[in-house]
């Protein structure tokens, strides 16, 4: 069974989704791929696969988010249940290792995936696709991935939110820029 709940953040409303194993989704309202893998609970559609709920994972998630949006790094993480392809999950696990307030590039993640697979190269674009489809924003910090040129591209929640999240974490923004055009804007 899937459960959904809402969180009101300083950057907009957030939809939370979970199952019995943990948090399965955290999306800013209106973000690209917003809840696309879940039937979202709607009391007018009782055949929905989701129920509105206040299960314990939501309580822990909201506590984590309150700490995070206060400008501090949370020292715990609610249980996460990442669902995706093996490649996506491998990329998302690398995202979880990016330290608070720091960034990495799609190319660096591609090199790490290639090393894990024992191959010479991995496409940074393939990594970008997996990063872009991350279902648990902020906690699986896809906003900490930047282009090798310093471009702040590729955040499904929007470039403005990416900038605000990195600024909240006190990341050094001096080498980064917002691209003038592109699909991630």
LOMIVO-185801 format. One line per field, with one value per residue: residue number from 1; x, y, z of N, C-alpha, C, O in turn. Coordinates in Angstrom, 2 decimals. Example, Ala and Ser with C-alpha at 12.3 -4.5 7.8 and 13.67 -1.06 7.14 Angstrom:
# LOMIVO-185801
n = [1; 2]
npx = [13.19; 12.85]
npy = [-5.69; -2.25]
npz = [7.80; 7.08]
capx = [12.30; 13.67]
capy = [-4.50; -1.06]
capz = [7.80; 7.14]
cpx = [13.20; 12.90]
cpy = [-3.30; 0.03]
cpz = [7.80; 7.87]
opx = [14.24; 13.41]
opy = [-3.32; 1.14]
opz = [8.46; 8.04]
This chain:
# LOMIVO-185801
n = [1; 2; 3; 4; 5; 6; 7; 8; 9; 10; 11; 12; 13; 14; 15; 16; 17; 18; 19; 20; 21; 22; 23; 24; 25; 26; 27; 28; 29; 30; 31; 32; 33; 34; 35; 36; 37; 38; 39; 40; 41; 42; 43; 44; 45; 46; 47; 48; 49; 50; 51; 52; 53; 54; 55; 56; 57; 58; 59; 60; 61; 62; 63; 64; 65; 66; 67; 68; 69; 70; 71; 72; 73; 74; 75; 76; 77; 78; 79; 80; 81; 82; 83; 84; 85; 86; 87; 88; 89; 90; 91; 92; 93; 94; 95; 96; 97; 98; 99; 100; 101; 102; 103; 104; 105; 106; 107; 108; 109; 110; 111; 112; 113; 114; 115; 116; 117; 118; 119; 120; 121; 122; 123; 124; 125; 126; 127; 128; 129; 130; 131; 132; 133; 134; 135; 136; 137; 138; 139; 140; 141; 142; 143; 144; 145; 146; 147; 148; 149; 150; 151; 152; 153; 154; 155; 156; 157; 158; 159; 160; 161; 162; 163; 164; 165; 166; 167; 168; 169; 170; 171; 172; 173; 174; 175; 176; 177; 178; 179; 180; 181; 182; 183; 184; 185]
npx = [0.84; 0.50; 1.15; 0.36; 1.32; 1.56; 3.92; 4.68; 6.98; 9.58; 10.16; 8.02; 5.13; 5.41; 5.09; 4.83; 5.53; 5.08; 5.67; 5.20; 7.86; 9.37; 10.14; 9.13; 8.93; 9.52; 8.59; 8.69; 5.81; 4.53; 6.96; 9.13; 8.33; 6.65; 5.48; 5.05; 5.27; 3.46; 0.09; -1.65; -3.26; -6.67; -9.53; -11.86; -11.60; -11.86; -10.71; -8.07; -4.57; -3.31; -3.29; -4.19; -2.13; -0.74; 1.67; 4.44; 6.87; 6.41; 6.27; 8.94; 10.20; 9.20; 10.26; 12.99; 13.01; 12.23; 14.49; 16.43; 15.47; 15.82; 18.37; 20.30; 22.26; 20.66; 21.06; 20.23; 18.36; 15.22; 13.74; 14.38; 12.93; 13.98; 12.94; 13.49; 15.36; 18.17; 20.45; 19.61; 19.23; 21.85; 23.09; 21.62; 22.41; 25.02; 24.54; 23.59; 25.91; 27.13; 28.49; 26.82; 26.32; 28.26; 29.28; 29.09; 29.94; 28.16; 29.84; 31.78; 30.24; 29.60; 32.13; 32.54; 30.47; 31.27; 33.66; 32.62; 31.28; 33.33; 34.11; 35.41; 34.28; 31.46; 28.42; 27.91; 25.54; 23.69; 23.87; 22.87; 20.21; 19.32; 19.76; 17.98; 15.55; 15.31; 13.43; 13.26; 13.68; 15.94; 16.59; 17.84; 20.25; 20.01; 20.18; 22.74; 24.34; 26.18; 26.95; 29.99; 31.18; 30.43; 27.85; 24.62; 22.57; 19.91; 18.02; 15.10; 13.26; 13.51; 15.69; 15.86; 15.10; 17.13; 19.37; 18.60; 18.53; 21.23; 22.37; 21.16; 22.49; 24.91; 26.79; 29.69; 29.14; 30.48; 31.74; 29.74; 27.08; 23.94; 22.50; 21.71; 19.95; 18.24; 17.08; 16.60; 15.75]
npy = [-1.18; 2.20; 5.37; 8.80; 12.18; 15.62; 18.32; 21.54; 23.61; 26.16; 26.57; 25.84; 23.66; 20.22; 16.94; 13.92; 10.46; 7.09; 3.67; 0.57; 0.00; 2.34; 5.81; 6.64; 8.64; 12.13; 15.08; 18.35; 20.33; 20.34; 19.80; 18.42; 15.17; 14.80; 12.89; 10.79; 8.03; 7.05; 6.42; 8.99; 9.61; 10.27; 11.40; 11.44; 9.43; 6.44; 4.10; 4.43; 3.60; 4.59; 5.91; 8.61; 9.42; 9.46; 8.12; 6.74; 7.18; 9.53; 11.39; 11.32; 12.13; 14.74; 15.93; 15.73; 17.39; 19.84; 20.42; 20.53; 22.70; 24.71; 25.38; 23.69; 20.66; 17.62; 14.93; 12.38; 10.00; 9.32; 6.06; 5.01; 3.93; 3.19; 2.92; 1.69; 1.23; -1.07; 0.42; 3.11; 3.06; 2.53; 4.94; 6.73; 5.91; 6.78; 9.51; 9.88; 9.88; 12.30; 14.94; 17.17; 20.48; 20.34; 19.64; 17.60; 16.33; 15.28; 13.81; 12.90; 11.15; 9.35; 8.25; 6.93; 5.03; 3.57; 2.49; 0.86; -1.01; -2.10; -1.21; 0.77; 3.27; 5.38; 6.85; 10.24; 11.46; 9.38; 9.02; 11.53; 11.22; 9.31; 10.73; 12.83; 11.51; 10.88; 10.00; 10.85; 13.67; 16.08; 14.56; 12.42; 13.71; 15.14; 17.74; 18.52; 17.97; 19.07; 20.55; 19.82; 22.14; 23.95; 24.63; 25.09; 22.95; 20.67; 20.05; 18.67; 19.93; 22.55; 25.20; 27.53; 26.60; 24.76; 26.43; 27.79; 25.66; 24.83; 27.20; 27.41; 25.29; 26.42; 26.12; 26.70; 28.93; 30.31; 29.38; 28.61; 28.81; 29.87; 28.32; 29.83; 28.74; 25.63; 22.26; 21.73; 23.96]
npz = [0.00; -0.80; 0.68; 1.11; 1.87; 2.87; 2.91; 3.92; 2.69; 2.83; 0.19; -1.29; -1.64; -0.74; -1.84; -0.18; -0.31; 0.69; 1.64; 3.40; 3.88; 3.82; 2.97; -0.24; -2.07; -2.64; -3.62; -5.00; -5.42; -8.63; -9.84; -12.38; -13.42; -11.27; -8.81; -10.59; -10.51; -8.79; -7.91; -6.79; -3.73; -3.70; -2.39; -3.80; -5.58; -4.84; -5.77; -5.96; -5.59; -3.41; -0.07; 1.99; 4.63; 7.96; 8.68; 10.59; 9.21; 7.84; 9.91; 10.82; 8.47; 8.13; 10.41; 9.77; 7.48; 8.66; 10.23; 8.18; 6.54; 8.34; 8.04; 8.97; 9.08; 9.06; 11.42; 11.06; 9.12; 7.76; 7.14; 3.85; 0.79; -2.03; -5.32; -8.51; -11.55; -11.53; -12.33; -11.91; -9.11; -8.28; -9.04; -7.44; -4.91; -4.89; -4.96; -2.38; -0.94; -1.32; 0.36; 2.64; 1.62; -0.34; -3.75; -6.73; -10.01; -12.98; -14.59; -12.75; -11.23; -13.24; -13.75; -11.31; -11.36; -13.62; -12.65; -10.60; -12.16; -13.54; -16.04; -18.78; -19.39; -18.71; -19.62; -19.04; -19.63; -19.37; -16.64; -15.90; -16.71; -14.84; -12.45; -12.83; -12.62; -9.98; -7.22; -4.63; -3.70; -2.30; 0.18; -1.06; -2.52; -5.29; -6.10; -5.60; -7.72; -10.44; -13.66; -15.49; -16.30; -14.45; -14.63; -13.39; -13.83; -14.66; -12.54; -11.50; -9.90; -10.54; -11.48; -9.89; -7.36; -6.95; -6.70; -4.37; -2.51; -2.48; -1.59; 0.93; 2.15; 2.36; 0.34; -1.67; -4.05; -5.97; -8.32; -10.00; -12.45; -13.83; -16.54; -19.71; -21.50; -22.07; -21.41; -18.77; -17.50]
capx = [0.00; 1.19; 0.56; 0.84; 1.15; 2.06; 4.78; 4.77; 8.36; 9.80; 10.32; 6.80; 4.55; 6.11; 4.33; 5.57; 4.93; 5.76; 5.03; 5.54; 9.31; 10.01; 9.79; 9.33; 8.92; 9.51; 8.60; 8.09; 4.60; 4.74; 8.27; 9.16; 8.12; 5.94; 4.68; 4.62; 5.31; 2.47; -1.25; -1.76; -4.53; -7.69; -10.72; -12.94; -11.32; -11.53; -9.97; -6.66; -3.67; -2.68; -4.14; -3.61; -1.82; 0.27; 2.45; 5.63; 7.92; 6.11; 6.67; 10.40; 10.56; 8.89; 11.26; 14.22; 12.83; 12.25; 15.89; 17.10; 15.07; 16.29; 19.76; 21.21; 22.33; 20.08; 22.01; 19.53; 17.57; 14.13; 13.96; 14.08; 12.69; 14.21; 12.49; 13.92; 16.19; 19.44; 21.33; 19.13; 19.50; 23.31; 23.36; 21.02; 23.24; 26.17; 24.04; 23.48; 27.24; 27.62; 28.36; 26.01; 27.01; 29.25; 28.71; 29.87; 29.48; 27.62; 31.01; 32.39; 29.37; 29.76; 33.39; 32.35; 29.64; 32.12; 34.57; 31.83; 30.93; 34.55; 34.17; 36.29; 33.54; 30.01; 27.90; 27.43; 24.14; 22.91; 23.83; 21.94; 18.84; 19.01; 19.69; 16.74; 14.38; 15.36; 12.09; 13.31; 14.45; 16.58; 17.21; 18.77; 20.50; 20.31; 20.48; 24.18; 25.05; 26.31; 27.68; 31.44; 31.57; 29.90; 26.46; 23.61; 21.56; 19.44; 17.24; 13.69; 12.50; 13.72; 17.00; 15.75; 15.12; 18.48; 20.21; 18.19; 18.95; 22.68; 22.64; 20.77; 23.55; 26.13; 27.75; 30.42; 28.46; 31.26; 32.15; 28.56; 26.26; 22.67; 22.55; 20.74; 18.93; 18.41; 15.85; 16.41; 15.30]
capy = [0.00; 3.49; 6.42; 10.12; 13.24; 16.90; 19.13; 22.91; 24.06; 27.55; 26.60; 25.34; 22.43; 18.99; 15.71; 12.79; 9.15; 6.04; 2.37; -0.03; -0.09; 3.64; 6.91; 6.28; 9.82; 13.47; 15.95; 19.68; 20.41; 20.82; 19.49; 17.44; 13.79; 14.93; 11.76; 10.02; 6.58; 6.71; 6.95; 9.83; 9.46; 11.27; 10.89; 11.32; 8.24; 5.40; 2.98; 4.81; 2.69; 5.32; 6.44; 9.70; 8.86; 10.08; 7.02; 7.22; 7.67; 10.93; 12.17; 11.42; 12.92; 16.15; 16.37; 15.90; 18.57; 21.02; 20.69; 20.92; 24.03; 25.69; 25.66; 22.76; 19.31; 16.60; 13.87; 11.11; 9.93; 8.35; 4.95; 5.27; 2.76; 3.64; 1.99; 2.08; 0.22; -1.23; 1.54; 4.29; 2.90; 2.70; 6.38; 7.38; 5.60; 7.69; 10.82; 9.91; 10.05; 13.66; 15.64; 18.38; 21.71; 20.10; 19.22; 16.74; 16.48; 14.08; 13.06; 12.20; 10.02; 8.37; 7.54; 6.02; 3.91; 2.76; 1.73; -0.18; -2.02; -2.62; -0.83; 1.93; 4.53; 5.42; 8.09; 11.25; 11.70; 8.32; 9.40; 12.65; 10.69; 8.68; 11.80; 13.57; 10.71; 10.63; 10.17; 11.33; 14.92; 16.66; 13.51; 11.84; 15.10; 15.37; 19.17; 18.72; 17.56; 20.20; 20.26; 19.92; 23.53; 24.78; 24.94; 24.59; 22.40; 19.33; 19.78; 18.54; 20.87; 23.90; 25.79; 28.46; 25.82; 24.18; 27.51; 28.05; 24.53; 24.90; 28.37; 27.01; 24.42; 27.24; 25.65; 27.76; 29.09; 31.24; 28.80; 28.10; 29.76; 29.38; 28.34; 30.72; 27.91; 24.20; 21.54; 21.63; 25.25]
capz = [0.00; -0.84; 1.49; 0.74; 2.84; 2.37; 3.77; 3.42; 2.86; 2.41; -1.26; -1.92; -1.11; -1.07; -1.72; 0.37; -0.56; 1.44; 1.81; 4.70; 4.00; 3.97; 2.08; -1.64; -2.91; -2.06; -4.79; -4.94; -6.23; -9.99; -10.41; -13.46; -12.93; -10.00; -8.38; -11.76; -10.29; -7.77; -7.99; -5.61; -3.05; -3.95; -1.72; -4.79; -6.39; -3.86; -6.36; -5.96; -4.90; -2.31; 0.98; 2.74; 5.93; 8.78; 9.22; 11.31; 8.31; 7.53; 11.08; 10.79; 7.30; 8.41; 11.38; 8.99; 6.64; 9.53; 10.55; 6.95; 6.11; 9.32; 7.68; 9.64; 8.49; 9.93; 11.77; 10.90; 7.89; 7.88; 6.22; 2.44; -0.04; -3.40; -6.34; -9.84; -12.19; -10.82; -12.67; -11.19; -7.68; -8.09; -9.12; -6.27; -3.73; -4.97; -4.56; -0.92; -0.36; -1.54; 1.65; 2.81; 1.26; -1.39; -5.04; -7.62; -11.39; -13.64; -15.05; -11.62; -10.90; -14.33; -13.51; -10.17; -11.84; -14.50; -11.78; -9.95; -13.17; -14.14; -17.45; -18.95; -19.49; -18.54; -20.15; -18.08; -19.97; -18.74; -15.22; -15.81; -16.77; -13.55; -11.45; -13.08; -12.23; -8.55; -6.67; -3.25; -3.72; -1.11; 0.99; -2.03; -2.93; -6.70; -6.28; -5.41; -8.94; -11.37; -14.89; -15.34; -16.57; -13.38; -14.94; -12.45; -14.72; -14.41; -11.34; -11.86; -9.09; -11.05; -11.20; -8.77; -6.12; -6.81; -6.18; -2.98; -1.68; -2.31; -0.75; 2.28; 2.66; 2.39; -0.67; -2.35; -5.33; -6.79; -9.60; -10.70; -13.18; -14.34; -18.00; -20.36; -22.16; -21.86; -21.08; -17.32; -16.96]
cpx = [0.89; 0.41; 1.15; 0.56; 1.76; 2.97; 4.86; 6.18; 8.47; 9.94; 9.11; 6.33; 5.31; 5.15; 5.26; 4.81; 5.75; 4.98; 5.47; 7.05; 10.01; 9.49; 10.10; 9.37; 8.87; 9.68; 8.06; 6.87; 4.94; 6.10; 8.14; 9.10; 7.41; 5.05; 4.28; 4.62; 4.28; 1.10; -1.45; -3.17; -5.46; -8.98; -11.90; -12.75; -10.90; -10.79; -8.48; -5.84; -3.00; -3.74; -3.41; -3.33; -0.77; 1.05; 3.77; 6.73; 7.67; 6.50; 8.17; 10.86; 10.33; 9.87; 12.59; 14.14; 12.83; 13.68; 16.61; 16.76; 15.39; 17.77; 20.77; 21.17; 21.71; 21.08; 21.35; 18.82; 16.43; 14.39; 13.51; 13.85; 12.77; 13.77; 12.87; 14.71; 17.46; 20.41; 20.91; 19.48; 20.99; 23.67; 22.83; 21.81; 24.49; 25.73; 23.99; 24.83; 27.82; 27.42; 27.48; 26.86; 28.09; 28.55; 29.64; 29.31; 28.90; 28.77; 31.68; 31.56; 29.51; 31.05; 33.25; 31.50; 30.47; 33.07; 33.84; 31.53; 32.16; 34.64; 34.97; 35.54; 32.07; 29.56; 27.41; 25.96; 23.24; 22.78; 22.84; 20.49; 18.41; 18.87; 18.36; 15.48; 14.42; 14.00; 12.09; 14.23; 14.93; 17.29; 18.18; 19.15; 20.95; 20.62; 21.96; 25.00; 25.01; 27.03; 29.18; 31.95; 31.15; 28.46; 25.52; 22.42; 21.04; 18.68; 15.76; 12.80; 12.65; 15.05; 16.93; 15.80; 16.50; 19.42; 19.88; 18.62; 20.45; 23.07; 22.29; 21.85; 24.90; 27.22; 28.43; 29.86; 29.28; 31.63; 30.96; 27.81; 24.98; 22.73; 21.43; 19.64; 19.25; 17.14; 15.58; 15.94; 13.83]
cpy = [1.25; 4.49; 7.74; 11.10; 14.49; 17.54; 20.51; 23.41; 25.53; 27.69; 26.06; 24.04; 21.22; 17.82; 14.62; 11.51; 8.10; 4.74; 1.82; -0.07; 1.25; 4.66; 6.50; 7.49; 11.10; 14.42; 17.32; 19.67; 21.01; 20.50; 18.45; 16.06; 13.76; 13.71; 10.81; 8.52; 6.12; 7.20; 7.71; 9.71; 10.61; 10.72; 10.75; 10.10; 7.11; 4.21; 3.28; 3.79; 3.35; 5.75; 7.59; 9.18; 9.64; 8.97; 7.54; 7.74; 9.13; 11.84; 12.39; 12.27; 14.41; 16.71; 16.65; 17.19; 19.85; 21.41; 21.21; 22.35; 25.11; 26.03; 24.77; 21.40; 18.32; 15.48; 12.49; 11.14; 8.94; 7.19; 5.31; 3.94; 3.22; 2.54; 2.53; 0.94; 0.03; -0.08; 2.79; 4.20; 3.05; 4.18; 7.07; 7.09; 6.47; 9.10; 10.95; 10.13; 11.45; 14.43; 16.90; 19.60; 21.55; 19.64; 18.23; 16.95; 15.17; 13.19; 12.28; 10.99; 8.95; 7.57; 6.54; 4.81; 2.99; 1.90; 0.60; -1.34; -2.66; -2.35; 0.47; 3.26; 4.31; 6.79; 9.01; 11.57; 10.64; 8.59; 10.54; 12.21; 10.07; 9.74; 12.54; 12.83; 10.28; 10.95; 10.77; 12.56; 15.30; 15.60; 12.67; 13.05; 15.30; 16.84; 19.47; 18.30; 18.72; 19.74; 20.48; 21.35; 24.48; 25.18; 24.29; 24.09; 21.09; 19.07; 19.80; 19.49; 22.31; 24.48; 26.75; 27.72; 25.20; 25.21; 27.75; 26.92; 24.57; 26.09; 28.08; 26.17; 25.14; 26.68; 26.86; 27.86; 29.91; 30.68; 28.37; 29.21; 29.07; 29.45; 29.22; 29.94; 26.45; 23.56; 21.51; 22.95; 25.21]
cpz = [0.00; 0.00; 1.02; 1.87; 2.24; 3.41; 3.13; 3.74; 2.47; 0.89; -2.00; -1.29; -1.62; -0.86; -1.20; 0.03; 0.19; 1.32; 3.16; 4.94; 4.18; 2.98; 0.64; -2.56; -2.11; -3.24; -4.45; -5.86; -7.59; -10.59; -11.51; -12.83; -11.59; -9.73; -9.50; -11.53; -9.27; -8.21; -6.69; -5.04; -3.39; -3.37; -2.67; -5.69; -5.46; -4.44; -6.47; -5.19; -3.70; -1.30; 1.64; 4.14; 6.67; 9.48; 9.78; 10.39; 7.92; 8.70; 11.08; 9.62; 7.54; 9.44; 10.67; 8.17; 7.48; 9.89; 9.32; 6.56; 7.15; 9.06; 8.37; 8.94; 9.47; 10.20; 11.74; 9.55; 8.12; 6.93; 4.81; 1.73; -1.50; -4.36; -7.70; -10.45; -11.36; -11.10; -11.91; -9.71; -7.39; -8.11; -7.86; -5.00; -3.72; -4.54; -3.04; -0.23; -0.56; -0.23; 1.56; 2.46; 0.20; -2.66; -5.72; -9.03; -11.90; -14.10; -13.94; -11.21; -11.97; -14.15; -12.35; -10.57; -12.73; -13.68; -11.07; -10.89; -13.81; -15.63; -17.57; -18.94; -19.19; -19.00; -19.03; -18.37; -19.37; -17.25; -15.02; -15.87; -15.45; -12.45; -11.60; -12.66; -10.76; -7.94; -5.27; -3.18; -2.34; -0.28; 0.18; -2.88; -4.37; -6.98; -6.12; -6.62; -9.93; -12.63; -14.68; -15.57; -15.44; -13.59; -13.92; -13.26; -14.16; -13.13; -11.68; -11.07; -9.54; -10.59; -10.00; -7.44; -5.89; -6.19; -4.70; -2.06; -1.43; -1.44; 0.70; 2.94; 2.75; 1.47; -1.30; -3.78; -6.34; -8.17; -10.46; -11.41; -13.63; -15.86; -18.58; -21.06; -21.92; -21.39; -19.58; -16.70; -16.81]
opx = [1.89; -0.82; 2.29; -0.31; 2.41; 2.83; 5.08; 6.53; 7.56; 9.85; 9.16; 7.05; 5.78; 4.49; 6.35; 3.58; 6.96; 3.80; 6.06; 7.49; 11.15; 8.52; 11.21; 9.79; 8.26; 10.78; 7.10; 6.90; 5.58; 6.37; 7.16; 9.75; 7.56; 4.01; 3.28; 4.00; 4.23; 0.98; -1.41; -4.15; -5.06; -9.47; -12.84; -13.63; -9.71; -10.29; -7.71; -6.34; -2.20; -4.91; -2.20; -4.20; 0.00; 1.08; 4.16; 7.45; 8.61; 7.00; 8.64; 11.81; 11.17; 10.25; 13.23; 15.07; 13.39; 14.04; 17.32; 17.66; 15.26; 18.35; 21.97; 20.19; 22.20; 21.86; 21.87; 18.70; 16.66; 15.19; 12.42; 14.51; 11.77; 14.18; 12.61; 14.73; 17.80; 21.12; 21.75; 19.98; 21.37; 24.48; 23.52; 21.88; 24.97; 26.47; 24.30; 24.87; 28.88; 26.29; 27.42; 27.98; 28.78; 27.36; 30.80; 28.33; 29.13; 28.68; 32.11; 32.10; 29.54; 31.06; 33.79; 31.80; 30.39; 33.26; 34.37; 31.53; 32.04; 35.19; 35.18; 36.10; 31.53; 30.25; 26.61; 25.22; 22.13; 21.71; 22.07; 19.64; 17.29; 17.96; 17.70; 14.46; 13.65; 13.48; 11.04; 15.36; 14.36; 18.49; 19.22; 18.46; 22.11; 21.24; 22.41; 26.23; 23.95; 27.65; 29.58; 33.02; 31.49; 27.91; 25.63; 21.39; 21.66; 18.69; 15.23; 11.70; 12.00; 15.48; 17.86; 16.46; 16.96; 20.17; 20.78; 19.03; 20.90; 24.00; 23.03; 22.10; 25.90; 28.41; 27.82; 30.10; 28.81; 31.81; 31.15; 27.89; 24.93; 22.98; 20.35; 18.52; 20.38; 16.20; 14.45; 15.76; 13.23]
opy = [1.32; 4.48; 7.80; 10.88; 14.42; 17.32; 20.63; 23.61; 26.08; 28.79; 25.85; 23.41; 21.18; 17.73; 14.42; 11.49; 8.23; 4.71; 2.54; -0.17; 1.29; 4.42; 6.07; 7.39; 11.16; 14.56; 17.44; 19.08; 22.06; 20.87; 17.70; 15.80; 12.80; 13.55; 10.11; 7.79; 4.94; 8.27; 7.12; 9.71; 11.77; 9.68; 10.02; 9.77; 6.85; 3.38; 2.47; 3.17; 2.70; 5.93; 7.55; 8.58; 10.40; 8.89; 8.67; 8.66; 9.88; 12.94; 13.50; 13.05; 15.23; 17.88; 17.67; 17.99; 20.86; 22.58; 22.22; 23.14; 26.30; 26.85; 25.06; 21.05; 18.18; 15.12; 11.54; 12.20; 7.84; 7.33; 5.83; 2.94; 3.58; 1.39; 3.69; -0.17; 0.91; 0.36; 3.47; 5.16; 3.63; 4.62; 7.91; 7.94; 6.86; 9.79; 12.00; 10.52; 11.76; 14.55; 17.57; 19.74; 22.51; 19.30; 18.05; 17.66; 14.10; 11.97; 11.14; 9.94; 7.76; 6.36; 5.44; 3.69; 1.77; 0.72; -0.50; -2.50; -3.64; -3.16; 1.18; 4.27; 3.23; 7.79; 8.62; 11.91; 10.94; 8.40; 10.53; 12.76; 10.27; 9.66; 12.83; 13.46; 9.42; 12.05; 11.16; 12.50; 14.88; 15.71; 12.24; 13.39; 15.60; 17.16; 20.56; 18.28; 19.28; 18.67; 21.24; 21.71; 25.66; 25.98; 23.10; 24.76; 20.48; 17.93; 20.82; 19.83; 23.21; 24.27; 26.78; 28.16; 25.13; 24.89; 27.90; 27.17; 24.36; 25.99; 28.46; 26.30; 24.55; 26.76; 27.92; 26.98; 30.17; 31.46; 27.82; 30.38; 27.85; 30.51; 29.33; 30.43; 26.09; 24.26; 21.27; 23.03; 26.19]
opz = [0.71; 0.03; 0.58; 2.70; 1.20; 4.61; 1.93; 4.91; 1.86; 0.35; -3.21; -0.51; -2.75; 0.17; -1.74; 0.07; 0.30; 0.96; 3.97; 6.09; 4.66; 2.25; 0.35; -3.71; -1.04; -3.78; -3.70; -6.94; -7.67; -11.73; -11.57; -11.81; -10.84; -10.36; -9.38; -12.32; -8.93; -8.80; -5.61; -5.78; -3.36; -3.81; -2.37; -6.48; -5.30; -3.69; -7.00; -4.25; -3.02; -1.63; 1.84; 4.76; 6.08; 10.71; 9.48; 10.77; 7.70; 8.48; 11.31; 9.74; 7.19; 9.34; 10.93; 8.16; 7.04; 9.85; 9.39; 6.28; 6.86; 9.76; 8.35; 8.29; 10.59; 9.32; 12.33; 8.93; 8.62; 6.00; 4.59; 2.03; -2.11; -4.24; -8.02; -9.92; -10.56; -10.19; -11.32; -9.12; -6.37; -7.29; -7.28; -4.11; -2.66; -3.84; -2.49; 0.93; -0.02; 0.24; 0.53; 2.94; -0.12; -2.64; -5.34; -9.21; -11.33; -14.02; -14.14; -10.89; -11.65; -14.37; -12.42; -10.16; -12.61; -13.97; -10.95; -10.49; -14.55; -16.38; -16.59; -18.51; -19.39; -18.78; -18.18; -17.45; -18.92; -16.66; -14.06; -15.17; -15.00; -11.62; -10.61; -12.39; -10.34; -8.13; -4.76; -2.70; -1.33; -0.05; 0.68; -3.85; -4.64; -7.99; -6.47; -6.56; -10.22; -12.66; -13.80; -15.10; -15.46; -12.83; -13.62; -13.34; -13.29; -12.66; -12.10; -11.52; -9.01; -9.46; -9.19; -6.50; -4.75; -5.27; -3.88; -0.93; -0.31; -0.64; 1.61; 4.14; 3.16; 1.78; -1.44; -4.60; -7.45; -9.11; -11.55; -11.03; -13.79; -16.42; -18.01; -21.21; -21.61; -21.01; -19.16; -15.48; -16.37]
